[in-house]
Amino acid sequence: MSIKHLLNLCVLLLIFSCASSEISKIEGKRLDIDATLKTDQAIDDFIKPYRLHINKDMDSVISYAPETYSKTDGKFNTAIGNFMADAVYAEGNPVFKKQTQKDLDFVLLNYGGIRSIISKGNITTRTAYGVMPFENSVVVAGLKGTQIMEMMEYLSRGKRAHPISKQLQLTLDENGKVKSATIHGAPIDESKTYYVATNDYLYDGGDGMTFFHPNEGLYVLNYKIRNILIDHFKKYDTINPKRDQRFIKL
């Protein structure tokens, strides 16, 4: 049955229901959506120009990747994770500063939020949708140094390559305990307030990250992480993500 026929059937049922004060019986049957379901050509012709426009935009080349980058290429930090966290800092900090006249201190994202590799070759808008298909947006929480230390303990226990921006440097000892943690090269001051950018999922406690509450303030940037990636890609003819020393174990 075509979509047009289904719509006609719905109209008839609506007319019947309005005309009758009482419905004694309703019958229906399952309509399988498979290869036997024919395309309604009129509808297909109507949406075709929009489909072509969207595909043209999604497949437009915005940068280039000299290698393939995967979230499995490192235990504590990965090239793709570092790239994402640094992109959020680079694109989000000007927005945050305009709102508050303050700077971000660092960025924390989640390993599971990286949903695809960045393949070697042309990077398109579709690439950004693959890496970040969700609608997650950036938020900033003001956290005391004591909560930052809770965050460091969480990262040390998890031993996963949760993306952190390069302003934060975390070193674990041979037993996996926190040996040192610095922000902008300085030890964490437990009495100081730090401004940490993350996504709304983590802020709400996703992945067990409960250290965002309570806080010294929440700032909503209205900036989707996917859009941040697109904007950041467009700034570079060729991206150059690298693993580094921001999160390591001795």
C-alpha positions in Angstrom: 0.0 0.0 0.0 1.4 3.4 -0.9 1.7 6.3 1.5 -1.1 8.1 -0.5 -3.4 5.1 0.0 -2.5 5.0 3.7 -3.4 8.7 4.0 -6.7 8.2 2.3 -7.5 5.3 4.7 -6.7 7.6 7.7 -9.0 10.2 6.3 -11.9 7.7 5.9 -11.4 6.4 9.4 -11.4 10.0 10.8 -14.6 10.8 8.9 -16.2 7.6 10.2 -15.2 8.3 13.8 -16.6 11.8 13.6 -19.9 10.6 12.1 -20.4 7.8 14.7 -21.0 8.6 18.4 -19.9 5.1 19.3 -17.2 2.7 17.9 -18.0 -0.9 18.6 -15.0 -2.5 16.8 -11.7 -1.5 15.3 -9.8 -3.8 13.0 -6.3 -3.5 11.5 -3.5 -5.5 9.9 0.2 -5.3 9.9 1.9 -3.7 6.9 5.4 -4.9 6.4 8.0 -2.4 5.3 10.2 -4.3 3.0 11.3 -4.5 -0.7 7.7 -5.1 -1.8 6.6 -1.7 -0.6 6.6 0.5 -3.6 7.8 4.1 -3.6 5.2 6.8 -4.1 6.7 8.6 -7.1 4.9 11.9 -6.4 6.4 12.1 -2.9 9.8 11.0 -4.1 9.8 13.6 -6.8 8.8 16.2 -4.2 11.6 15.5 -1.8 14.3 14.8 -4.4 15.6 18.5 -4.7 15.9 18.7 -0.9 17.7 15.3 -0.8 20.2 16.5 -3.4 20.8 19.8 -1.6 21.4 18.0 1.7 23.7 15.4 0.2 25.7 18.2 -1.6 26.2 20.0 1.7 27.0 16.8 3.6 29.6 15.7 1.1 31.4 19.0 0.6 35.1 18.7 1.4 36.1 20.9 4.4 39.5 19.5 5.3 41.9 16.6 4.8 43.2 13.8 7.1 46.7 12.5 6.3 46.1 9.3 8.4 43.2 7.4 9.8 42.4 8.3 13.4 40.6 5.9 15.8 39.8 6.1 19.5 41.5 2.7 19.9 45.0 4.0 19.0 46.0 4.7 22.6 45.2 3.6 26.2 45.1 7.0 28.0 45.0 9.5 25.2 44.3 9.2 21.5 44.9 11.5 18.5 41.2 11.8 17.7 40.2 12.4 21.3 42.9 15.1 21.7 41.7 16.7 18.5 38.1 16.8 19.7 38.9 18.2 23.2 41.2 20.8 21.8 38.6 21.8 19.1 36.0 22.3 21.9 38.5 24.5 23.7 39.5 26.5 20.7 36.0 27.1 19.4 34.2 27.3 22.7 36.5 29.6 24.7 35.7 32.7 22.6 32.0 32.1 23.1 32.5 31.5 26.9 34.7 34.6 27.2 32.1 36.8 25.4 29.5 35.6 27.8 31.5 35.9 31.0 34.8 37.7 30.4 36.5 34.6 31.7 38.6 31.9 30.0 38.0 28.1 30.0 40.5 26.2 32.1 40.2 22.9 30.2 37.8 20.5 28.5 36.6 17.0 29.5 34.6 14.8 27.1 33.9 11.1 27.1 35.5 8.2 25.3 32.1 6.7 24.3 31.1 9.9 22.7 33.5 9.3 19.8 31.3 7.3 17.4 33.4 6.8 14.3 36.9 7.0 13.0 38.2 9.9 10.9 39.4 8.1 7.7 42.4 9.0 5.8 41.5 11.3 2.9 38.9 14.1 2.4 37.0 15.3 5.5 33.4 16.3 4.8 30.5 17.6 6.9 29.3 14.0 6.9 32.5 13.0 8.7 31.6 15.3 11.6 28.1 13.7 11.7 29.8 10.3 11.9 32.1 11.2 14.7 29.4 13.0 16.7 25.9 11.9 15.6 24.3 13.1 18.8 22.8 16.5 19.6 25.1 17.1 22.6 26.0 20.7 23.3 28.8 22.3 25.2 28.2 23.5 28.7 30.7 25.0 31.2 30.7 24.2 34.9 32.5 26.2 37.6 34.2 23.6 39.8 36.2 23.9 43.0 39.7 22.4 43.0 38.4 19.7 45.3 36.0 18.6 42.6 38.8 18.7 40.0 40.7 16.3 42.2 37.7 14.0 42.3 37.7 14.2 38.5 41.4 13.2 38.4 40.6 10.2 40.7 37.8 9.2 38.4 40.1 9.3 35.4 42.8 7.3 37.2 40.3 4.6 38.2 38.7 4.4 34.7 42.0 4.2 32.8 40.2 5.1 29.6 41.1 7.7 27.0 38.4 10.2 27.9 39.3 13.2 25.8 40.9 16.1 27.8 42.3 19.3 26.3 46.0 20.1 26.5 45.6 22.6 29.3 45.3 19.6 31.7 48.2 17.2 32.3 47.6 14.1 34.3 50.2 11.5 35.2 49.6 8.2 36.9 52.3 6.2 38.7 53.2 2.6 38.0 50.2 1.5 40.2 47.7 3.6 38.3 47.4 6.3 41.1 47.5 10.0 40.5 51.1 11.1 40.6 50.6 14.7 39.4 47.9 16.8 37.9 48.4 20.3 36.6 46.2 22.9 34.8 48.1 25.4 32.7 51.3 24.0 34.2 50.3 24.7 37.8 49.3 22.3 40.5 45.5 22.2 41.2 44.5 24.7 43.9 41.7 23.1 45.9 40.2 26.5 46.9 40.2 27.9 43.3 37.2 27.8 40.9 38.0 26.2 37.5 35.8 26.5 34.5 35.5 23.2 32.8 33.8 22.7 29.4 32.0 19.4 28.8 28.9 18.1 27.1 25.4 18.2 28.6 25.2 14.4 28.9 28.2 14.3 31.2 27.1 17.4 33.1 23.9 15.5 33.9 25.9 12.6 35.4 26.5 10.4 32.3 29.2 7.8 32.5 29.1 8.2 36.3 30.7 11.7 36.2 28.9 13.0 39.3 31.6 15.5 40.2 29.9 18.3 38.2 27.5 18.8 41.0 27.3 20.9 43.1 29.1 23.7 41.2 29.8 27.4 41.2 27.7 28.0 38.2 26.5 26.6 34.9 27.0 28.3 31.5 25.2 27.1 28.4 27.1 28.0 25.2 24.3 26.9 22.7 27.0 25.3 20.6 26.7 21.7 19.5 29.9 19.6 19.6 29.2 18.5 16.0 29.1 22.1 14.9 32.3 22.8 16.7 34.0 20.0 14.8 32.7 21.3 11.5 33.9 24.9 12.3 37.3 23.6 13.4 37.8 21.3 10.4 37.1 24.3 8.1 40.0 26.2 9.7 42.6 23.7 8.4 43.5 22.4 5.0 45.0 19.4 6.7 44.4 18.3 10.3 47.3 17.0 12.4 46.0 15.2 15.5 48.7 13.7 17.8 48.9 11.6 20.9 51.0 13.4 23.5 51.7 13.5 27.2 48.5 15.1 28.5 47.3 11.8 30.1 49.9 9.1 30.7 51.0 6.3 33.0 54.6 6.0 34.0 
